[in-house]
Amino acid sequence: MTDVPTRHLGSLAVSAQGLGCMGMSHGYGASDDAQSIATLHHALDLGVTLLDTADFYGAGHNEELIGRAVAGRRDQVVLATKFGFANRLGEPVRVRGDAAYVRQACEASLRRLGVDHIDLYYQHRVDPQVPIEETVGAMAELVQAGKVRHLGLSEAGAHTLRRAHAVHPITALQSEWSLWTRDLEAEIAPVCRELGIGLVPFSPLGRGFLTGRYSSVDELSETDMRRGQPRFADGNLERNLAIVAQLNELAEAKGVTTGQLALAWVQHRGDDVVPIPGTRRQRYLEENLAALAIELSAEELAAIEAAAPAEEIAGTRYDATSLTFVDN
Ligand SMILES: NC(=O)c1ccc[n+]([C@@H]2O[C@H](COP(=O)([O-])OP(=O)(O)OC[C@H]3O[C@@H](n4cnc5c(N)ncnc54)[C@H](OP(=O)(O)O)[C@@H]3O)[C@@H](O)[C@H]2O)c1
């Protein structure tokens, strides 16, 4: 074990950086299960405790994979999973948050994970057809039944957070937060702080783009979902690459990689912030964890932010349909 520091999401203690497991089953092209399990084991060996999955990732494959990886090591792990997308990838989005669905989804996740409880159970997207009180009420019953320890929401708006938290304490909000997605800073993060809700930034590396690794979508496999995301589209990609070029220079001057610079910036958002960079590779995992030790001065933070101003980020973070399901 290394000395990965601990941070708290509400009352839940977790490693200061978690591991996003989505790409091991979903979204970013073909994966190799043996490689993914080796990366998961390496993460636990290095002191990562928070593993992030969802029933949606690979239509259950990701939870089964995590279940295999944590078998025999359950006590070392804070298992976070999500429910809410009732469609499969590629089908029209269908979000469900009715009480019967919450109960059914939890049973299915417990079975796939091979565990008797989930440490942090998130609603993946708020169901606009169902009052949040019903959804969180059903989630609270899972806590009372011992099947879930802590509750979370993903991409919920400020008003929903308040209503949800009035039903049962919400431990964490998992939403996109990175140098190129800062939407939650104005209204949502302050509400989380007022209520004591921890913040879990997803896609903190801008889906890999902020590592400086990509210069063309030709580098992505045919099945990679980033091909359909506006920021990777022709015209936008070139403009976003100009931003990454500036981040590359700042990283080089600091003696770190561009991905580490981007992660360190997220980690400097506050002690209640626990990013979950996603990777399938041990090498990237180690590089990302090393970013925990990077200190950025106020001048360095300002220079990083000046290199990536919101008005210069080209393209929305999701397509128009997916955007209707965030910040609800
Ligand atoms: N709640 C939600 O709606 C939601 C949405 C999206 C994601 N998430 C969660 O957040 C996690 C992280 O988000 P994400 O995976 O979308 O995006 P991300 O963490 O910003 O980036 C992941 C991508 O960056 C690459 N990468 C990681 N470390 C790298 C490094 N040091 N150098 C170069 N490339 C590196 C990965 O490559 P390899 O995979 O090839 O290693 C992968 O392609 C997911 O795994 C998932 O658990 C949640």
Ligand as a Chemical Component Dictionary entry (heavy atoms), coordinates in Angstrom:
data_LIG
# 
_chem_comp.id                   LIG 
_chem_comp.type                 NON-POLYMER 
_chem_comp.pdbx_formal_charge   0 
_chem_comp.three_letter_code    LIG 
# 
loop_
_chem_comp_atom.comp_id 
_chem_comp_atom.atom_id 
_chem_comp_atom.alt_atom_id 
_chem_comp_atom.type_symbol 
_chem_comp_atom.charge 
_chem_comp_atom.model_Cartn_x 
_chem_comp_atom.model_Cartn_y 
_chem_comp_atom.model_Cartn_z 
_chem_comp_atom.pdbx_ordinal 
LIG N1  N1  N 0  -22.100 9.702  -13.672 1  
LIG C1  C1  C 0  -21.952 9.770  -14.974 2  
LIG O1  O1  O 0  -22.871 10.090 -15.720 3  
LIG C2  C2  C 0  -20.608 9.421  -15.566 4  
LIG C3  C3  C 0  -20.317 9.748  -16.902 5  
LIG C4  C4  C 0  -19.050 9.423  -17.398 6  
LIG C5  C5  C 0  -18.121 8.802  -16.576 7  
LIG N2  N2  N 1  -18.439 8.483  -15.289 8  
LIG C6  C6  C 0  -17.488 7.832  -14.385 9  
LIG O2  O2  O 0  -16.300 8.613  -14.334 10 
LIG C7  C7  C 0  -15.181 7.803  -14.677 11 
LIG C8  C8  C 0  -14.125 8.639  -15.391 12 
LIG O3  O3  O 0  -14.662 9.288  -16.522 13 
LIG P1  P1  P 0  -14.238 8.927  -18.014 14 
LIG O4  O4  O 0  -13.624 7.581  -18.045 15 
LIG O5  O5  O -1 -15.417 9.232  -18.857 16 
LIG O6  O6  O 0  -13.198 10.059 -18.399 17 
LIG P2  P2  P 0  -11.743 10.495 -17.901 18 
LIG O7  O7  O 0  -11.434 9.888  -16.606 19 
LIG O8  O8  O 0  -11.738 11.961 -18.033 20 
LIG O9  O9  O 0  -10.812 9.896  -19.067 21 
LIG C9  C9  C 0  -10.730 8.543  -19.355 22 
LIG C10 C10 C 0  -9.897  8.367  -20.597 23 
LIG O10 O10 O 0  -8.602  8.890  -20.357 24 
LIG C11 C11 C 0  -7.628  7.911  -20.599 25 
LIG N3  N3  N 0  -6.580  8.090  -19.580 26 
LIG C12 C12 C 0  -6.699  7.927  -18.239 27 
LIG N4  N4  N 0  -5.552  8.233  -17.626 28 
LIG C13 C13 C 0  -4.687  8.597  -18.590 29 
LIG C14 C14 C 0  -3.351  9.031  -18.591 30 
LIG N5  N5  N 0  -2.664  9.165  -17.440 31 
LIG N6  N6  N 0  -2.750  9.317  -19.780 32 
LIG C15 C15 C 0  -3.439  9.212  -20.948 33 
LIG N7  N7  N 0  -4.706  8.798  -21.023 34 
LIG C16 C16 C 0  -5.333  8.507  -19.844 35 
LIG C17 C17 C 0  -8.333  6.580  -20.499 36 
LIG O11 O11 O 0  -7.658  5.651  -21.295 37 
LIG P3  P3  P 0  -7.711  4.033  -21.129 38 
LIG O12 O12 O 0  -9.134  3.678  -20.785 39 
LIG O13 O13 O 0  -7.307  3.575  -22.453 40 
LIG O14 O14 O 0  -6.795  3.657  -20.054 41 
LIG C18 C18 C 0  -9.711  6.938  -21.036 42 
LIG O15 O15 O 0  -9.703  6.917  -22.445 43 
LIG C19 C19 C 0  -15.775 6.683  -15.529 44 
LIG O16 O16 O 0  -14.940 5.548  -15.566 45 
LIG C20 C20 C 0  -17.093 6.429  -14.829 46 
LIG O17 O17 O 0  -16.878 5.584  -13.709 47 
LIG C21 C21 C 0  -19.677 8.797  -14.774 48 
# 
loop_
_chem_comp_bond.comp_id 
_chem_comp_bond.atom_id_1 
_chem_comp_bond.atom_id_2 
_chem_comp_bond.value_order 
_chem_comp_bond.pdbx_ordinal 
LIG N1  C1  SING 1  
LIG C1  O1  DOUB 2  
LIG C1  C2  SING 3  
LIG C2  C3  SING 4  
LIG C2  C21 DOUB 5  
LIG C3  C4  DOUB 6  
LIG C4  C5  SING 7  
LIG C5  N2  DOUB 8  
LIG N2  C6  SING 9  
LIG N2  C21 SING 10 
LIG C6  O2  SING 11 
LIG C6  C20 SING 12 
LIG O2  C7  SING 13 
LIG C7  C8  SING 14 
LIG C7  C19 SING 15 
LIG C8  O3  SING 16 
LIG O3  P1  SING 17 
LIG P1  O4  DOUB 18 
LIG P1  O5  SING 19 
LIG P1  O6  SING 20 
LIG O6  P2  SING 21 
LIG P2  O7  DOUB 22 
LIG P2  O8  SING 23 
LIG P2  O9  SING 24 
LIG O9  C9  SING 25 
LIG C9  C10 SING 26 
LIG C10 O10 SING 27 
LIG C10 C18 SING 28 
LIG O10 C11 SING 29 
LIG C11 N3  SING 30 
LIG C11 C17 SING 31 
LIG N3  C12 SING 32 
LIG N3  C16 SING 33 
LIG C12 N4  DOUB 34 
LIG N4  C13 SING 35 
LIG C13 C14 SING 36 
LIG C13 C16 DOUB 37 
LIG C14 N5  SING 38 
LIG C14 N6  DOUB 39 
LIG N6  C15 SING 40 
LIG C15 N7  DOUB 41 
LIG N7  C16 SING 42 
LIG C17 O11 SING 43 
LIG C17 C18 SING 44 
LIG O11 P3  SING 45 
LIG P3  O12 DOUB 46 
LIG P3  O13 SING 47 
LIG P3  O14 SING 48 
LIG C18 O15 SING 49 
LIG C19 O16 SING 50 
LIG C19 C20 SING 51 
LIG C20 O17 SING 52 
# 
